[in-house]
Amino acid sequence: MSVALYGHTTSTLANGSILVTGGRDNSGNYLSSAELYNPLTGTWATTGNMNCTRQLHTASVLANGLVLVTGGTNSSVYFNSAELYNPLTGTWTTTGSMTFGRGSHTASTLSNGLVLVTGGQNNTSTSMSLNTAELYNTSTGTWTTTGGMNVLRYRHTASTLANGSILVAGGQNTGGYLNTAELYNPSTGTWTTTGSMNTARDLHTASTLTNGSILVAGGQGNGSSYLNSAELLNPSTGTWTTTRSMNVARYSHTVSTLANGSVVVAGGQNIGGALNSAELY
């Protein structure tokens, strides 16, 4: 890439290119820039800048091929703004704003095409944590609130289950690291608690496996520890079981599911600093 950065997003476009947006550079500057990676040539090219500098935002690829970016922060301001990237023109246009400014939240595309945004941090909330959730309508470009989570949380994960429900797990709030998990029902707009993880964690990853289980790996835990532990949720029973730990403790890493069903985790940080290692589950 042309700029070293963190706190950014990556999205796979319909043509196979990878879109990277925003984040911060090594000088601490907040960025509005965006770049495209071409996997056929192994090269990067800049594309249009976002209308807003932001990090800790989300990016979702919509059914129409556009990319929806929501929220994020620069310094102490948490944004409720959202914008759309058009891969055909390389340009960004603003769309409807969320009800709440938020960063370190999640965004999930539902089977009905709506985008569900959950939780995050907000500097207007006395707890700095949110349990609110809202839905983006791609047809109208507008947001509507939906049922709030049972627990305030940010730095959590959100995973889509085979039945269309959204599983939210872990994160953090003023009470510390969380091991709780809950399920969003798109048909009713309500949340129900499910089994808690064995380990409280944030800045972890969650992956949906081919057998429908959810694999959670790494993150930060109580006592500021860095985790290499991993566990699996059985959606049918709502229970978590531990599985083999990673070779390296890591948080703020990335995860990808390969065509053969394996899961690769890469990078992140731990007490030794930034990591360049990767491993396969």
C-alpha positions in Angstrom: 0.0 0.0 0.0 1.1 3.6 -0.4 0.5 4.3 3.3 1.2 2.2 6.4 -2.0 2.3 8.4 -4.2 0.7 11.1 -7.8 0.9 12.2 -8.8 0.6 8.5 -11.3 -1.7 6.8 -10.9 -4.2 3.9 -13.6 -5.3 1.6 -13.7 -7.8 -1.3 -15.5 -6.3 -4.3 -17.5 -8.2 -6.9 -14.6 -8.0 -9.4 -12.2 -9.6 -6.9 -10.4 -6.4 -6.0 -9.7 -5.5 -2.3 -10.8 -2.1 -1.2 -9.0 -0.6 1.9 -10.5 2.5 3.5 -9.4 5.0 6.1 -7.5 4.3 9.3 -4.5 6.1 10.8 -0.9 6.4 9.6 2.3 6.1 11.6 2.2 9.8 12.4 -1.2 9.5 14.0 -3.1 11.2 11.2 -6.6 10.1 10.5 -7.2 9.2 6.8 -9.9 9.5 4.3 -7.9 7.8 1.6 -8.8 4.5 -0.1 -6.8 2.0 -2.2 -7.5 -1.0 -4.4 -5.5 -4.2 -4.5 -5.6 -6.1 -7.8 -4.9 -9.8 -7.0 -4.2 -10.6 -10.6 -1.3 -8.2 -10.9 -0.4 -7.9 -7.2 -0.4 -4.2 -7.4 -2.1 -1.3 -5.5 -3.8 1.8 -6.9 -5.4 4.7 -5.2 -9.0 5.5 -5.7 -11.4 8.3 -4.6 -11.1 9.6 -1.0 -14.0 9.3 1.4 -15.8 12.4 2.4 -14.7 12.0 6.0 -11.5 11.0 7.7 -12.3 8.0 9.9 -10.9 4.9 11.7 -12.6 2.1 13.6 -15.5 2.3 11.1 -17.2 -0.6 9.2 -17.4 -1.4 5.6 -20.1 -3.6 4.0 -20.4 -4.8 0.4 -24.0 -4.5 -0.6 -25.9 -6.7 -3.1 -25.8 -3.9 -5.7 -22.0 -3.9 -5.5 -21.7 -0.6 -3.6 -19.7 -0.5 -0.3 -21.4 1.1 2.7 -19.0 2.7 5.2 -20.5 3.7 8.6 -19.4 5.6 11.7 -15.9 5.6 13.1 -13.9 8.3 14.8 -11.2 10.9 14.4 -9.8 11.9 17.8 -12.7 12.3 20.3 -15.5 12.6 17.7 -17.6 9.6 16.9 -19.5 9.9 13.6 -23.0 8.9 12.7 -22.3 9.6 9.0 -22.3 7.0 6.3 -21.2 7.0 2.7 -21.2 4.7 -0.3 -18.4 3.7 -2.6 -19.1 3.0 -6.3 -16.5 0.7 -7.7 -17.5 1.6 -11.3 -16.7 5.3 -10.8 -14.3 5.1 -7.9 -16.2 7.8 -6.1 -18.0 8.3 -2.8 -21.4 9.7 -2.1 -23.0 10.4 1.3 -26.1 8.5 2.4 -28.4 8.7 5.3 -26.8 9.2 8.8 -27.2 6.7 11.6 -29.2 7.7 14.7 -26.1 7.3 16.9 -22.5 8.2 16.3 -20.4 5.1 16.9 -17.0 3.5 16.5 -15.7 -0.1 17.2 -19.1 -1.3 16.3 -20.2 -4.1 13.9 -22.1 -4.2 10.6 -23.8 -7.3 9.2 -25.7 -7.7 5.9 -28.9 -9.6 6.6 -30.6 -12.0 4.2 -33.3 -9.4 3.5 -30.6 -7.0 2.2 -30.7 -4.7 5.2 -27.5 -3.8 7.1 -27.6 -4.3 10.9 -25.2 -2.1 12.9 -24.7 -2.9 16.6 -23.1 -1.4 19.7 -19.8 0.5 19.7 -18.4 3.5 21.5 -19.9 7.0 21.6 -18.6 10.1 23.4 -22.1 11.3 24.2 -22.9 8.2 26.2 -22.1 8.4 29.9 -20.9 4.8 29.8 -19.0 5.3 26.4 -20.6 2.1 25.4 -23.8 1.4 23.3 -26.3 -1.4 23.2 -28.3 0.2 20.4 -28.8 -1.3 17.0 -30.1 0.1 13.7 -30.9 -1.0 10.2 -29.9 0.6 6.9 -32.3 0.2 4.0 -30.3 0.1 0.8 -33.4 1.1 -1.3 -34.1 4.3 0.6 -30.7 5.1 2.1 -32.3 5.6 5.5 -31.8 4.1 9.0 -34.4 2.8 11.5 -33.7 1.7 15.0 -34.3 -1.9 16.0 -34.2 -3.8 19.2 -31.3 -3.0 21.5 -28.8 -5.7 22.7 -29.1 -6.9 26.3 -25.6 -5.8 27.0 -23.6 -2.6 26.3 -20.6 -3.6 24.2 -17.9 -2.5 21.8 -14.9 -4.3 20.1 -17.2 -7.3 19.8 -17.8 -9.6 16.8 -20.9 -10.3 14.8 -21.4 -13.5 12.8 -24.2 -14.7 10.5 -25.6 -18.1 11.4 -27.1 -20.6 8.9 -30.7 -19.7 10.0 -30.1 -15.9 9.3 -29.7 -14.9 12.9 -26.8 -12.7 13.9 -24.6 -13.8 16.8 -22.8 -11.1 18.8 -20.1 -12.2 21.1 -17.7 -10.7 23.6 -16.4 -7.2 23.5 -15.9 -4.7 26.4 -17.8 -2.1 28.4 -17.1 -0.2 31.6 -17.5 -3.4 33.5 -14.5 -5.0 31.7 -14.1 -7.7 29.1 -17.2 -9.7 28.2 -17.9 -13.4 27.6 -21.6 -13.0 27.0 -23.2 -13.7 23.6 -26.6 -12.9 22.2 -28.7 -13.6 19.0 -30.6 -11.1 16.8 -33.7 -12.4 15.1 -34.2 -10.4 11.9 -37.9 -11.4 11.7 -38.8 -10.0 15.1 -36.0 -7.4 15.6 -35.3 -8.8 19.1 -32.3 -10.2 20.9 -32.0 -13.3 23.1 -29.1 -14.4 25.2 -27.3 -17.6 24.3 -24.5 -19.5 26.0 -21.5 -17.5 27.2 -18.0 -18.1 26.0 -15.5 -19.8 28.3 -13.2 -16.7 28.2 -14.0 -13.0 28.3 -12.4 -11.3 25.3 -12.4 -8.3 22.9 -10.6 -7.5 19.7 -10.9 -11.2 18.8 -12.1 -12.7 15.5 -15.1 -14.9 14.8 -15.5 -17.1 11.7 -18.4 -19.2 10.4 -17.2 -22.7 9.6 -18.6 -25.0 6.9 -20.3 -27.1 9.5 -22.2 -24.1 10.8 -20.1 -23.7 14.0 -18.6 -20.3 15.0 -14.9 -20.2 15.7 -13.7 -17.5 18.1 -9.9 -16.9 18.4 -7.5 -14.7 20.4 -8.2 -11.2 21.6 -7.5 -9.4 24.9 -8.8 -10.8 28.2 -9.0 -9.9 31.9 -5.8 -8.7 33.5 -4.8 -7.1 30.1 -3.7 -10.6 29.0 -3.2 -11.4 25.3 -5.0 -14.6 24.3 -4.2 -17.5 22.1 -7.2 -19.5 23.2 -10.0 -20.5 20.8 -13.5 -21.9 21.2 -16.4 -23.1 19.1 -20.1 -22.3 19.4 -22.6 -25.0 18.5 -25.6 -23.0 17.3 -28.0 -25.9 17.8 -27.2 -26.1 21.5 -26.0 -22.6 22.2 -22.9 -24.0 24.0 -19.2 -23.2 23.6 -16.4 -25.7 23.8 -12.7 -25.0 23.8 -10.6 -26.1 20.8 -6.9 -26.1 20.2 -5.2 -22.8 20.9 -3.3 -20.8 18.4 0.5 -21.0 18.4 0.8 -17.2 19.1 -1.3 -15.0 21.3 -2.7 -12.1 19.3 -5.4 -9.4 19.2 -6.6 -7.0 16.5 -5.7 -9.6 13.9 -7.5 -10.6 10.8 -9.2 -13.8 9.8 -10.2 -15.3 6.5 -12.0 -18.5 5.5 -10.3 -20.4 2.6 -12.0 -22.3 -0.2 -11.0 -25.6 1.4 -12.7 -24.6 4.7 -9.6 -23.8 6.6 -9.3 -20.6 8.6 -6.2 -18.4 8.4 -5.5 -15.8 11.1 -2.8 -13.2 10.4 -0.9 -10.4 12.1 -2.3 -8.6 15.1 -0.4 -7.5 18.2 0.7 -8.9 21.6 3.1 -7.9 24.3 6.0 -8.2 21.8 4.4 -5.7 19.5 3.0 -6.0 16.0 3.0 -9.5 14.4 3.7 -10.7 10.9 3.0 -14.4 11.6 0.0 -16.3 10.3 -1.5 -19.7 11.1 -4.1 -22.1 9.8 -7.0 -23.8 11.7 
